[in-house]
Amino acid sequence: MIANIMSWFSGKNFSLWSFSSIGITDVIDILIVAYAIYKIVSWIRQTRAWSLFKGIAAILLVMGLASVFNLNTTYWLLSNTVSVGLIAIIVIFHPELRKALEQIGQGRVFGLFVSQERYNISRETVTEILTAAKTMSKERTGALIVMEREVSLKDLAATGIPIDATVSSQLLQNIFVNKTPLHDGAVIIKNNRIVAACCILPLTSEEIGKELGTRHRAAVGASETADADVLVVSEETGRISVAKAGKLYKSLTEQQLFNLLLRSSQEGEVPDKKKLLPWKGRHNNAGKD
């Protein structure tokens, strides 16, 4: 075994590893690859694929040892397992891979080459939304309000009932009144107009807390699949929360809610960052939202 290790090292020409042959392009190349690996690992740690990633790393380590110690049968089995497993990974983690590609496409670098429609939600619209949310919070009326940004929500709007009306607090309250035809589902707002109601939103697969219900899971799910801001009012507690980029923000003041919803729509708006922290479902709050 030791002889095999020494033979492996002796077969390597370490004299070629000379720093004199490394140029500026090599350094840039290494930095790009290192940054790409870092971003991939950071993304994987936030998904269900992290445990799988650790298992693959263990298999690759065993493969390396099998190659060094000439364990031909073990190496053959593991190499064939990995080749088949890569196809299985693509199938199993299709939603995660799609989400990653969407995040890349939504990056700022693409905005330099592709003109995008600006997210147009005015102060007046945000004020009307929050006015309705406060009233529904006091009355314990559940609500889901989705505000479209650069990514189109046409597919989600198609699942509901077209409205095409100006945003007003009275209209929003009437839509979400219990037992009315349009109360069950989400309202989608685009460019200061309600485009549809009673829309079906995708549910998040992430763990956000057992005390949170379907309405909050749908809010987080919609913010994961698109860059939309989703305001949700709990029917059980009356709590107002905002889902943004896959995170749920809770226990916010009225000013914090206003800034959080407006900062995405108007350049230069800076939210009050005090207590503006994402809630990941780790606290045990009484009541089910």
Buried (B, 14 or more C-beta within 10 A) or exposed (E): EEEEEEEEEEEEEEEEEEEEEEEEEEEEEEEEEEEEEEEEEEBBEEBBBEEBBEEBEEBEEBBEEBBBBEBEEBBEEBEEEBEEBEEEBEEBBEBBBEBBEBBEEBEEEEEEEEEEEEBBBBEEBBBBBBBBBBBBBEBBBBBBBBBBBBBEBEEBBEBBEEBEEEBBBEBBBEBBEEEEEBBBBBBBBBBBBBBBBBBBBBBBEBEBBEBBBEBBBBBBBBBBBBBBBBBBBBBBBBBBBBBBBBBBBBBBEEEBBBBBBBBBBBEEBEBEEEEBEEBEBEEEBEEBB
